[in-house]
């Protein structure tokens, strides 16, 4: 029998040893999205109502393309982490592992496709 204080029990970040990492990752991505989303909406809003060529020319410039890419990547990584935490809380066994792999794969495929489309627009 081990005699551990409450602090010693929680110092290992819980039973999975990754709770603090997930929490920190979600906090950082939340702050990044709080900055990126208004900038992206402002940039995207300025192209609403314009024709196709104007919108393509606008997102061909470096700053709008980088902001759109960062918003897309950070948003999908935030989604992946949040969905993984939700799945870990509510699913069990092989279902949990399959759902986590599915969500992770979906997120990375969406990031790849989104960045490919953005590169096609920017170049």
Secondary structure as the mmCIF struct_conf table of DSSP 4:
data_model
#
loop_
_struct_conf.conf_type_id
_struct_conf.id
_struct_conf.beg_label_comp_id
_struct_conf.beg_label_asym_id
_struct_conf.beg_label_seq_id
_struct_conf.end_label_comp_id
_struct_conf.end_label_asym_id
_struct_conf.end_label_seq_id
HELX_RH_AL_P HELX_RH_AL_P1 UNK A 6 UNK A 10
TURN_TY1_P TURN_TY1_P1 UNK A 11 UNK A 12
BEND BEND1 UNK A 14 UNK A 17
HELX_RH_AL_P HELX_RH_AL_P2 UNK A 19 UNK A 47
TURN_TY1_P TURN_TY1_P2 UNK A 48 UNK A 49
BEND BEND2 UNK A 50 UNK A 50
HELX_RH_AL_P HELX_RH_AL_P3 UNK A 52 UNK A 59
TURN_TY1_P TURN_TY1_P3 UNK A 60 UNK A 60
BEND BEND3 UNK A 61 UNK A 61
HELX_RH_AL_P HELX_RH_AL_P4 UNK A 62 UNK A 90
HELX_RH_AL_P HELX_RH_AL_P5 UNK A 93 UNK A 122
#
